[in-house]
Amino acid sequence: MSGVLRDLETSGFDAAHKALFRFVAKVNAQCARLTAPDFEPLRALGWTDDALYFTVTVCALFNFYNRWVDGCGVHALSDEAHRQGARRMAVHGYAR
């Protein structure tokens, strides 16, 4: 996973996932400029309209949450809090 954060193009992802992450970057930076042809290469790689819908939705939600957190002054969790949360989710999933 960290490979994609350092360099998408040399990461271990296959061509379909690399294309999807390039698309996410465009959604993130140039959403208003997306056009129907932006979706065609992804469909050609096997991504369905549902998958693309959820991709855009997840990207949009992360943008919303990040801006909400920053705007409200919410403090980041400590590394230890993240580790505890990961252990809890590994056992119980997202349910509380």
C-alpha positions as YAML, in Angstrom:
chain: A
units: angstrom
residues:
- id: 1
  name: MET
  ca: [0.00, 0.00, 0.00]
- id: 2
  name: SER
  ca: [2.70, 2.50, 0.85]
- id: 3
  name: GLY
  ca: [4.19, 2.01, -2.62]
- id: 4
  name: VAL
  ca: [1.21, 3.68, -4.19]
- id: 5
  name: LEU
  ca: [1.62, 6.64, -1.87]
- id: 6
  name: ARG
  ca: [5.26, 7.07, -2.88]
- id: 7
  name: ASP
  ca: [4.87, 6.48, -6.61]
- id: 8
  name: LEU
  ca: [1.76, 5.09, -8.26]
- id: 9
  name: GLU
  ca: [3.53, 4.23, -11.49]
- id: 10
  name: THR
  ca: [6.16, 1.97, -9.87]
- id: 11
  name: SER
  ca: [3.76, 0.48, -7.31]
- id: 12
  name: GLY
  ca: [2.67, -3.14, -7.46]
- id: 13
  name: PHE
  ca: [-0.83, -2.28, -8.63]
- id: 14
  name: ASP
  ca: [-2.06, -3.65, -11.93]
- id: 15
  name: ALA
  ca: [-2.91, -1.38, -14.88]
- id: 16
  name: ALA
  ca: [-6.61, -1.21, -13.99]
- id: 17
  name: HIS
  ca: [-5.96, 0.01, -10.45]
- id: 18
  name: LYS
  ca: [-3.28, 2.47, -11.56]
- id: 19
  name: ALA
  ca: [-5.78, 3.95, -14.03]
- id: 20
  name: LEU
  ca: [-8.40, 4.16, -11.29]
- id: 21
  name: PHE
  ca: [-6.01, 6.01, -8.97]
- id: 22
  name: ARG
  ca: [-5.07, 8.40, -11.79]
- id: 23
  name: PHE
  ca: [-8.79, 9.02, -12.23]
- id: 24
  name: VAL
  ca: [-9.15, 9.69, -8.47]
- id: 25
  name: ALA
  ca: [-6.37, 12.27, -8.75]
- id: 26
  name: LYS
  ca: [-8.33, 14.01, -11.50]
- id: 27
  name: VAL
  ca: [-11.55, 13.83, -9.46]
- id: 28
  name: ASN
  ca: [-9.63, 15.35, -6.58]
- id: 29
  name: ALA
  ca: [-7.95, 18.17, -8.51]
- id: 30
  name: GLN
  ca: [-10.18, 18.86, -11.51]
- id: 31
  name: CYS
  ca: [-13.62, 17.47, -10.73]
- id: 32
  name: ALA
  ca: [-15.46, 20.26, -12.56]
- id: 33
  name: ARG
  ca: [-13.54, 19.36, -15.73]
- id: 34
  name: LEU
  ca: [-14.51, 15.67, -15.80]
- id: 35
  name: THR
  ca: [-16.32, 14.66, -18.96]
- id: 36
  name: ALA
  ca: [-17.89, 11.45, -20.21]
- id: 37
  name: PRO
  ca: [-14.71, 10.51, -22.14]
- id: 38
  name: ASP
  ca: [-12.76, 10.44, -18.84]
- id: 39
  name: PHE
  ca: [-14.73, 7.34, -17.88]
- id: 40
  name: GLU
  ca: [-14.26, 5.36, -21.09]
- id: 41
  name: PRO
  ca: [-10.67, 4.14, -20.51]
- id: 42
  name: LEU
  ca: [-11.74, 2.87, -17.09]
- id: 43
  name: ARG
  ca: [-14.69, 0.98, -18.53]
- id: 44
  name: ALA
  ca: [-12.34, -0.53, -21.12]
- id: 45
  name: LEU
  ca: [-10.23, -1.83, -18.23]
- id: 46
  name: GLY
  ca: [-13.27, -3.53, -16.69]
- id: 47
  name: TRP
  ca: [-14.49, -0.95, -14.18]
- id: 48
  name: THR
  ca: [-18.28, -0.85, -13.99]
- id: 49
  name: ASP
  ca: [-20.40, 2.25, -13.70]
- id: 50
  name: ASP
  ca: [-21.18, 1.22, -10.11]
- id: 51
  name: ALA
  ca: [-17.47, 0.99, -9.29]
- id: 52
  name: LEU
  ca: [-16.84, 4.40, -10.83]
- id: 53
  name: TYR
  ca: [-19.80, 5.91, -8.98]
- id: 54
  name: PHE
  ca: [-18.47, 4.61, -5.67]
- id: 55
  name: THR
  ca: [-14.95, 5.79, -6.55]
- id: 56
  name: VAL
  ca: [-16.17, 9.35, -7.08]
- id: 57
  name: THR
  ca: [-18.36, 9.13, -3.97]
- id: 58
  name: VAL
  ca: [-15.53, 7.95, -1.70]
- id: 59
  name: CYS
  ca: [-13.20, 10.62, -3.06]
- id: 60
  name: ALA
  ca: [-15.85, 13.30, -2.49]
- id: 61
  name: LEU
  ca: [-16.58, 12.10, 1.04]
- id: 62
  name: PHE
  ca: [-12.90, 12.12, 2.00]
- id: 63
  name: ASN
  ca: [-12.63, 15.68, 0.69]
- id: 64
  name: PHE
  ca: [-15.68, 16.65, 2.72]
- id: 65
  name: TYR
  ca: [-14.42, 14.99, 5.90]
- id: 66
  name: ASN
  ca: [-10.94, 16.47, 5.57]
- id: 67
  name: ARG
  ca: [-12.34, 19.97, 5.12]
- id: 68
  name: TRP
  ca: [-14.81, 19.47, 7.98]
- id: 69
  name: VAL
  ca: [-12.05, 18.23, 10.30]
- id: 70
  name: ASP
  ca: [-9.72, 21.08, 9.32]
- id: 71
  name: GLY
  ca: [-12.46, 23.71, 9.51]
- id: 72
  name: CYS
  ca: [-13.69, 22.58, 12.92]
- id: 73
  name: GLY
  ca: [-10.21, 22.28, 14.38]
- id: 74
  name: VAL
  ca: [-10.50, 18.57, 15.15]
- id: 75
  name: HIS
  ca: [-7.14, 17.25, 16.36]
- id: 76
  name: ALA
  ca: [-5.54, 14.26, 14.71]
- id: 77
  name: LEU
  ca: [-5.46, 10.98, 16.61]
- id: 78
  name: SER
  ca: [-2.13, 9.86, 18.00]
- id: 79
  name: ASP
  ca: [-0.31, 6.92, 16.45]
- id: 80
  name: GLU
  ca: [-1.24, 4.84, 19.49]
- id: 81
  name: ALA
  ca: [-4.93, 5.70, 19.10]
- id: 82
  name: HIS
  ca: [-4.75, 4.57, 15.47]
- id: 83
  name: ARG
  ca: [-3.11, 1.30, 16.52]
- id: 84
  name: GLN
  ca: [-5.82, 0.68, 19.14]
- id: 85
  name: GLY
  ca: [-8.54, 1.42, 16.59]
- id: 86
  name: ALA
  ca: [-6.93, -0.95, 14.09]
- id: 87
  name: ARG
  ca: [-6.80, -3.75, 16.68]
- id: 88
  name: ARG
  ca: [-10.46, -3.15, 17.55]
- id: 89
  name: MET
  ca: [-11.52, -3.21, 13.89]
- id: 90
  name: ALA
  ca: [-9.48, -6.36, 13.23]
- id: 91
  name: VAL
  ca: [-11.54, -8.15, 15.88]
- id: 92
  name: HIS
  ca: [-14.94, -6.47, 15.64]
- id: 93
  name: GLY
  ca: [-15.03, -4.83, 12.20]
- id: 94
  name: TYR
  ca: [-16.58, -1.38, 11.93]
- id: 95
  name: ALA
  ca: [-19.43, -2.23, 14.33]
- id: 96
  name: ARG
  ca: [-19.16, -0.79, 17.79]
...
